[in-house]
Amino acid sequence: MNEILGLSTLDLSRFQFATTSIFHYFFVPFTVGFALIIAILQTIAFRSRDPNMENLTRFFGHLFFINFAVGVVTGIVQEFQFGMNWQGFSTFVGNIFGVPLALEVLMAFFLESTFLGLWWFGKDRIPAWASLASIWIVALGTSVSAYWIIIANAWMQHPVGYTLKDGKAVMTDFWAIMTNPKGLEWFAHIWTGSLTVAAFFVLAVSAYHLRRQRQTQMFTVSFRVALIVALVGSAGVVAAGHEQGQSAVRDQPMKYAAFSALWDTPEGGSMPESLIALPSNAQRENRFEVTVPYVGSLLAFNNLSGKAQGINDLQRQYEAQYGPGNYIPSVWPVYWAFRVMVGLGGVMLLVSLYYAWRWRTGKLADPGRLYPLLLVMPLAPHLANFSGWIATEMGRQPWIVQGLLRTTDAVSSLNPLWVLLSLAAFWIVYLTLIGLDLFLLTRTARSGIHTPDVESPSLPSPTYLPGGQ
């Protein structure tokens, strides 16, 4: 049996890995950004010696624990798929992938889990400085853990530090792999994106309680901290994303052309940028398009005269270089996913700037007219992340390892029926876990801090929390 319901083993395996990755990625950036925010709140509590700040930190720590526990479970299954569904890929890259994946496991399951438990359960058993150090180690560990996964994925997009031996990629330079420029760019983009995921969640929770006048002093502090993180994250995403797009012009030109639905290399002295288009892979052209002159050159090359190669020209070039075949990704989803990501990034930055202005004018304790928007803003960074991964991963097709291994040659020889059944099982399990996670997060967040406020002589000083009111 080669197909089921018109879908091959390759189709089902791709869809399975894509969905389980997106399900898992629901938790990953949240954990990375949230750990940093909690570490900052713990630092405030440590310096102020204010019991209310400790209560605030523990409240958000409870929310972090819920997400961390479910996230670990979803990540285990994802790595098993390399061996189950992608035998050709595992055989080809096993010598290289083993190291970063092993280091990620050490970070996630040993470093993060150990010190998270020490921070949470050792509250009244270890010195305050040790508790503070523990949560900062957790924050560092989550970032380093994410770095190793990003380095592994970046190698697939831009292979470095290897040689081919007996049809396999063999590591020759670990330092080159660890400092892959593609990986460094991606880490900056994904890490700042993780800040936005956690920051807008904390902003929404804090705004919810501020609107109801509940423990306003504490939630004003968390709102300020989250707002600073949201500003840094939103601005960082824009800057890192711009650099990442420009690097794609150099090392993944077909992907960049798909981002812009650029079918033919522009004629003349500049390159326009497509605002709206209806790309057609069948016709290899845009059925409809609205462009802005010069903007494409400015975005891709920081000048008004640069030009990227078009999809049709690249297809002819790749046929000559790699042999007959279709090297064009599905342009329509790549093009629109890229625009969804960019658009949501702009919305996050504007919302952050709006509340920074309210902070400056002394109105931060009142969420204001954008309060309803603020409650749904936690969805924005998630959708931006998912859209970004769709654009990135679909944009490099038909390659699973750029220029070295095609996706069709990487999939395992499995009965599509079994892949379909496992896909259905994964969906049931993952939807259940995400539903449980959302239920627990929402219920816990809405309940607020149950510990009675403890009178304290002062709130955190503006010397370490700018803009105090």
Secondary structure, DSSP 8 states (H G I E B T S, - for coil): --EETTEEHHHHHHHHHHHHHHHHHTTHHHHHHHHHHHHHHHHHHHHHT-HHHHHHHHHHHHHHHHHHHHHHHHHHHHHHHHHHH-HHHHHHHHHHHHHHHHHHHIIIIIIIHHHHHHHHHTTTTS-HHHHHHHHHHHHHHHHHHHHHHHHHHHHHHS--SEEEETTEEEES-HHHHHT-HHHHHHHHHHHHHHHHHHHHHHHHHHHHHHHTTSSHHHHHHHHHHHHHHHHHHHHHHHHHHHHHHHHHHHH-HHHHHHHHT--S---SS---EEEEEEEETTTTEEEEEEEETTHHHHHHHSSSS-----HHHHHHHHHHHH-SS-----HHHHHHHHHHHHHHHHHHHHHHHHHHHHHHTT-TTS--TTHHHHHHTTHHHHHHHHHHHHHHHHHTTTEEETTTEEGGGTS----HHHHHHHHHHHHHHHHHHHHHHHHHHHHHHHH---S-----S----TTTSTT--
